[in-house]
Amino acid sequence: MEEREREKTKSLGMEFVLVEEGEFMMGAVPRDEHAGDKEKPQHKVRITSPFYIGKYPVTQEEWQKLMGKNPSKFQEAGRRAPVETVSWMDTQEFIKKLKTIEGKTDRLPTEAEWEYAARGGGSISTSNSSHIYTYGNDISMLGDYAWYEDNSFRTTHPVGQKKPNALGLYDIMGNVWEWCEDRYGEETYSQSQEIDPEGAKGGDYRVLRGGSWGSNARACRLSFRYGINPNTRNHNIGFRLVLLP
């Protein structure tokens, strides 16, 4: 079997971490008292191909280098703070332009890829499928891993300052919401495919995951999912990319 690089760095300085193929339990942990119906039922999902995912959300510096401008409200947070105030449609323009200089296909993660990576990848026995947060279930530890309403001072912060998850991904909870590729459906999980699911077949909204600087602890849970119009720009919404091997 070909040995894959564990990490990659692209021309803009974006760093990516390898996520191997495997299985996990997607959705709310049964004992999670804060879970809503749109996060249920928890169900087995198989990711059949490896992928690389951004170690951090895309930063203001990276967006500026490629797009020639910085749309972010929180520019005073610094060039290494996540870019925000970008719509789903804006991310597609970023991806399209990135392809012209690198010749490879990047995209947003699917909702299943995002949660799989957030939980640490691996198999059902090792993918933290019983965890409410990336590290476990103790809400008192959330501030060690995430910028959220209790510690953010109502602003974004430079990426990589909090603890990473098991794969070495930073800011996967909090700081900015992250766009996913999928269309959003409230009943997606009850109709979901087990192998490489791609979200709802129709609908106008796209998926957001992970919570932000303005979110409460409930919204930073790994299973929390939210749908919003893809043209929405808000200063609590950013993204990270997936790179296929």
N, C-alpha and C positions, 0 to 999 in steps of 0.2 A: 504494500500500500504506500502511495506517495506521502511523504512527510510534509505536512503543511506548516507554513510559518504561523507562529502563535499570534503575532501582531504584525501589522503593516502600517506604514506612514505614507500618505499621499502628498502630492505636490504642494497643496495649500497648507500642509502641516497637520492635516487631520489624521488622527491615530485610530486604528481599527483593531478590534480583538476578535479572534476566531471563536465561533460557536459551532461545535460539532453537532451532527445530526443526532436525534434521539427522541424520546417520548417524555411527556410530562402531563400532569393533571392541570388543566386550564380552568380558571374561574374561581369563585369564592370558596374558601375553606368552609366546610359545613358548620363548624362551630363559630364562625365569624358573625357576631351579632350585628355588625354594621352593614352586612352585605344586602344589596337590593336584588330584586327579581331579575334585573338585566345582567347580573353577574352569575346567574345560576342556569342550569345545574353545573357543578364542577364535572368536567368530562375529559377523557383521555384524548390527547392530540399527539400525532407523530409528525415530527419535522424530518423530512427524508434527505435533505441536502444540507451540507455545511454552509455557513455564511459568515461574513465579517460584519460586525456592527460597531458604530462609533464608540470609542472609549468615553467620549464626552458629547454633550449636545454641540451642534455647530455653533461656533463663537462669532462674536461681532467682527473680530479681526478676519476670520475666514470668509465671512459674507462680504466684507468690504473689499478684500483682495479680488474676489471674483466678480462681484456685481458693481463695484465702483461707488457704492453708497452704503450708508448704515441706517436702516429704518428704525432702530431700537429706541425706545423711550429712555431706557436706563443706560445711556452712554457713559455717564459718570461712574458706572460700576466697573468700567475698564474694558479693554479690548479682548480680554479673556473671559468676560461674562458672556453668557449665551445670547445669541441674536434672538430678538423677539419682535413682536408686531409684524409677523410674517404669516400670511395665509397659506392654506394648503396649495392653492394655485401658485403662490410665490415660490414655494419649495420646488414645484415642478419646473419653474424657470431656472432656478438654481441648478437643479439636476441636469437639465438640458444643456446649460452653458458649461457645466463641469465636464460633461461628456465630450464637448468639442475640444477641450484641452488635454484630456486624459485618455480618451478613446475607450473607456470602460463604462459599463452600465452600473450606475449607482441608483438607488431608489430609497423610498421610505420603507421601514420594516412593516410587514403585515402585523396585525394585532397579535396573532399567535406567536410570531417571531419575537415581537417586543416582550411579551410576557414570559416566553421561554428564556430569553436572554436575561430578563430582569430577575427571574428565579434562579439563575445560575447555570442553565443548560443541563446536560447530563441525561439521566434516565429517571423514570418514575421514582426509583428508590433514592436518588441523589439530587433531584432538581428542586428541593425545598417546596414541594407541592403542598405541604402542610403549613407553610409560613404565610402570615398575613402581610409582613413586610419583608424586605430582602434578607434581613438578618434573623428573623424569627417573629415573635408575637408580642414582645414587651414594648408597649407604646412609649415608655419613658426613655428608650434608647433612640427614638426617631431623630432627635436633634443631632445625634452623632453622624447620621447618614444623609440628612436632607435639610435644605432650606425651605421652611414652610412658615405658616403664619405666626408660630410661637417664637421664631428666632431670626426671621428675615429682615425685620425693620422695613417691611413693605417695599423691597427692592430685590433685584437679582444679585447674584454674587459670582465672582470668577469661578469657573469650573474646576473641579478636582480638589476642593478644600475640605470636603467631607469624606467619610470613609467609603470605599468602594464595595460593590457586592462581590459574590464569590468568583465571578469571572473577571473582576477588575474593572467594572463599569462604574463610572462616577455620575452622580446627579441623576440617576435613573428614577429616583423619587425626589419630588420637589424641584425648586429653582424655576423651571418652566415646564408647562405641559408640552407633550411631544406628539406631533402629528403622526398618524399611521396611514398606511396605504389604503386600508379598507374603507368601504362604505359601512355606515353604522346601522345596525338593526337591533331593536330591543329584545327580539326573540331569536337572535342569531344562534345563541348557545343551544337552544332546544332543537334547532334544525342543523346544527353544525356538522361539517364533515370531519372525520377523524384524521384524515391525512392532509397535511398542508392546507388548512382552511384559509380562504381568502375573503371572509366576511360576507355581508349581506349581498344578495344579487342585485338589489335595486335600492333606491332611496337617495335623498339629496345630501345627507350629512356624511361627514368623515369622522373617523375615530380620533379621540385624544386620550392619552394615557399619562400616568405618573404624578399628577399633581404639580403645584407650582409654589412660588414664594407666598402666594396669597391663600393657599389651600389649608384646610384643617387636616388633622391626622387621618380622618376617614377617607379623604380623597387621595391620600398618598399610598393607600393600600395597593398591593400588586394587582388585585382583581378589579379595582375601580375603573369603570369605563364611561366615556362621555361622548356624545355626538354633537357636532356643530357644523354650520354651513362652511364649506371649503373656502369661501371668499372672506371669512372673518379674519380680521387682524386685531390682535389684542396684545398688550404688553406683558401678558403672562403665558404666551404661547410661542414655542420654538420647535426644534426638531433635531433628530440625529439620523444618520444615514446607514444604510446597509450596502455592503459591497460583496458581490458574488465572487468566489474564487476564480 
